[in-house]
Amino acid sequence: MRIAAGVLFLVLASLTFSGDADAFGEKRRRPKPVEFGNIVIKNYSEKANIAPVMFNHWLHRSKYTCRLCHIDIGFAMKAGETGITEKDNLAGMYCGACHNGKIAFGPDDPRAAGKSRNSCERCHSVGRKVEFTGDFAEFRKPLPRERFGNEIDWMKAEEQKIITLTDQIEGISIKRNKLKNPDKFEINARIAGMPDIIFSHEKHTVWNGCELCHPDLFGVRKGGTEYSMEDIFNGKFCGACHGKVAFPNEDCQRCHSKPVF
């Protein structure tokens, strides 16, 4: 009965909680591994008759920490809320912090053009037939696998040094002393038969630091923030990352990992 309750919760979670779905209970197509985490940036481009930007998280998270982009560089955690302009990028802000011709390709950089007509189309690609220089299938081959999302176990890939993450950019990041991570702790499940969560600060701080979660998403006092699975499936708290870029909420066992006896 305890196992059945956990299985039932998994089924209900995948069918009932649909985040920002148009209708409650809508079952959406699971995105392909190469699509998971992709976002379209189109605040100003369409009005200027320019193709929107397709931003693929998988390529960027293989090189940089989430903290670097969302704290130091200043990207919002929700698509469309940053309001990036071409002027900002040319001034070295946002995308331009790296896409400057030094760290990564910059505007009109022939290295990025490939078979496209210019480097602008390398990013402004939505609705256009642009052949990308990166091949997701080839990239994924040497990486440890998991069942959902990009089907890549990103934590193991980092732990095994298959990927190396950059967490600082000179002139943008502030050097800071590393803080001691709190010990792992348990978060009690509210559904009978569902294993408790074992939360590891160490695994999260590699990618997020402390600032990405505290205090905007969670308070700094243990147990001081009340939230539910419905909140998470609606993109709040843990759902600010999980389900969008980090492994999705269908993978219950990744968090609810304490053995049930």
C-alpha positions in Angstrom: 0.0 0.0 0.0 2.9 2.4 0.8 4.5 1.8 -2.6 1.1 2.1 -4.3 0.6 5.5 -2.8 4.0 6.7 -4.1 3.2 5.4 -7.6 -0.2 7.0 -7.5 1.3 10.3 -6.6 3.7 10.1 -9.5 0.9 9.4 -11.9 -1.2 12.3 -10.5 1.8 14.6 -10.6 2.4 14.0 -14.3 -1.3 14.3 -15.3 -2.7 16.9 -12.9 -0.1 19.5 -12.2 0.7 21.2 -15.5 2.3 24.4 -14.4 1.1 27.2 -16.6 -1.0 24.9 -18.9 -4.0 26.5 -20.5 -6.4 24.0 -18.8 -6.0 22.3 -15.4 -5.1 18.7 -15.9 -3.7 19.1 -19.4 -1.1 16.5 -20.4 1.5 18.0 -22.5 4.0 16.4 -24.9 7.3 15.8 -23.1 10.0 17.9 -24.7 12.7 16.2 -26.6 16.0 16.0 -24.7 17.5 18.7 -27.0 14.5 21.0 -26.4 14.4 20.7 -22.6 15.3 24.1 -21.0 15.2 26.0 -24.3 13.6 29.4 -24.1 12.6 32.0 -26.8 13.7 35.6 -26.2 11.5 38.0 -28.1 10.9 41.1 -26.0 11.9 43.5 -28.8 13.0 41.4 -31.8 9.6 40.8 -33.4 8.7 44.4 -33.3 12.0 45.2 -35.0 11.2 42.5 -37.7 14.1 40.4 -36.4 13.8 36.7 -35.7 13.6 35.9 -32.0 16.5 34.3 -30.1 16.4 30.6 -29.3 18.4 30.2 -26.1 19.5 26.6 -25.3 20.3 26.0 -21.7 22.0 22.7 -22.3 24.9 24.3 -24.2 25.4 27.1 -21.7 25.0 25.0 -18.5 27.8 22.7 -19.8 30.2 25.7 -19.5 28.9 28.0 -16.8 27.2 27.9 -13.4 23.6 29.0 -13.1 24.8 31.5 -10.4 27.2 33.3 -12.8 24.4 34.0 -15.3 21.5 34.7 -12.9 23.4 36.5 -10.1 26.6 38.1 -11.5 25.4 38.9 -15.0 21.8 39.5 -13.9 19.5 37.4 -16.0 16.0 37.1 -14.4 14.8 33.6 -13.5 11.7 33.9 -15.7 11.8 34.2 -19.5 11.1 37.7 -20.8 11.6 39.5 -17.5 15.2 40.7 -18.2 14.4 43.0 -21.1 17.7 42.5 -23.0 18.4 45.0 -25.8 21.0 45.0 -28.5 22.4 48.1 -26.9 22.9 46.3 -23.6 24.7 43.4 -25.3 27.0 45.7 -27.2 27.8 47.5 -23.9 29.0 44.2 -22.4 25.9 43.4 -20.4 23.8 40.2 -20.3 24.7 38.1 -23.4 27.4 40.6 -24.2 29.3 39.7 -21.0 30.5 36.6 -22.9 29.6 37.2 -26.5 32.2 39.8 -27.1 34.5 38.1 -29.5 36.9 37.1 -26.7 35.1 34.6 -24.4 32.5 33.6 -27.0 31.6 34.8 -30.5 30.5 38.4 -30.8 28.4 40.3 -33.3 29.6 39.9 -36.9 32.2 37.3 -35.7 32.9 35.0 -38.7 33.8 32.2 -36.3 30.1 31.8 -35.4 28.6 32.1 -38.8 29.1 28.5 -40.0 26.7 28.0 -42.9 24.5 30.8 -41.8 24.8 34.2 -43.5 26.1 36.0 -40.4 26.7 35.6 -36.7 23.4 37.4 -35.8 21.4 34.4 -37.1 23.4 32.1 -34.9 21.1 33.3 -32.1 18.3 35.0 -33.9 17.2 31.7 -35.4 13.5 31.1 -34.5 11.6 30.4 -37.8 14.8 30.3 -39.9 16.7 27.4 -41.2 19.9 27.9 -39.3 22.4 25.0 -39.0 23.9 25.1 -35.6 27.6 24.4 -34.9 26.8 22.4 -31.8 25.4 18.8 -32.1 23.4 17.8 -29.0 23.5 14.1 -29.8 27.3 14.1 -30.1 27.7 16.3 -27.0 25.5 13.9 -24.9 27.3 10.7 -25.9 30.1 10.7 -23.3 27.9 12.1 -20.4 26.2 10.1 -17.7 22.5 9.6 -18.5 19.3 10.0 -16.6 15.7 9.4 -17.6 14.2 12.9 -17.9 15.0 16.4 -19.0 18.0 16.5 -21.3 18.6 12.9 -20.2 21.9 14.0 -18.8 22.9 13.6 -15.2 24.5 17.0 -15.0 25.7 16.6 -11.4 27.6 13.4 -12.2 29.1 15.0 -15.3 30.5 17.8 -13.1 31.6 15.5 -10.3 33.4 13.3 -12.8 35.1 16.3 -14.4 33.6 15.6 -17.8 32.4 19.1 -17.9 34.1 22.1 -16.1 32.0 25.0 -15.0 33.1 28.6 -15.1 31.8 30.5 -12.0 33.7 33.9 -12.3 34.2 36.4 -15.1 36.8 39.1 -14.5 35.3 42.5 -14.3 31.8 41.2 -13.5 32.1 38.7 -10.7 33.2 39.7 -7.1 35.7 37.3 -5.6 34.3 35.9 -2.4 35.3 33.3 0.2 33.6 30.0 0.0 31.1 29.3 2.8 30.8 26.0 4.6 27.8 24.0 3.4 25.2 23.0 6.0 24.8 19.2 6.5 22.2 17.3 4.5 18.8 17.3 6.0 15.4 15.6 5.6 12.2 17.2 4.3 9.2 15.2 5.3 6.8 14.1 2.6 3.2 15.0 3.2 1.7 12.0 1.3 1.7 8.5 3.0 4.1 6.1 1.3 6.1 8.8 -0.4 9.8 8.8 0.8 11.2 11.9 2.5 13.5 14.2 0.6 17.2 14.3 1.4 18.3 17.8 0.5 22.0 18.4 -0.1 23.3 22.0 0.0 26.6 20.8 -1.4 25.1 19.6 -4.7 23.1 22.8 -5.1 25.8 25.3 -4.3 28.2 23.9 -7.0 25.7 25.3 -9.6 23.8 28.0 -7.7 25.9 29.3 -4.9 23.8 30.5 -2.0 22.5 33.7 -3.6 20.3 32.1 -6.3 18.0 30.4 -3.7 18.3 32.7 -0.6 16.5 34.8 0.3 14.3 35.3 -2.9 13.1 31.6 -3.2 13.7 30.4 0.3 14.1 32.0 3.7 17.4 31.6 5.5 15.9 29.8 8.5 15.3 26.0 8.2 11.6 25.3 8.0 10.7 28.9 7.7 9.3 28.7 4.2 6.0 26.9 3.6 5.4 25.4 0.2 3.6 22.5 -1.4 4.1 20.2 -4.4 1.4 22.1 -6.2 3.6 25.3 -5.7 6.6 23.4 -7.1 4.7 22.1 -10.1 3.5 25.7 -10.7 7.1 26.9 -11.0 7.6 28.3 -7.5 10.3 27.4 -4.9 12.1 24.2 -6.2 10.0 24.6 -9.4 11.9 27.8 -10.3 14.6 25.5 -11.6 13.2 21.9 -11.6 10.9 21.4 -14.5 12.4 24.3 -16.4 16.1 23.6 -16.6 17.1 21.3 -13.8 15.7 17.7 -13.9 11.9 17.8 -14.1 9.5 16.9 -11.3 8.5 13.7 -13.0 11.7 12.2 -11.6 10.4 11.9 -8.1 13.0 9.5 -6.8 15.8 12.0 -7.4 14.5 14.1 -4.5 12.3 11.7 -2.5 15.3 9.4 -1.9 15.1 8.3 1.7 14.4 4.5 1.9 10.9 3.6 3.1 10.8 0.6 5.4 
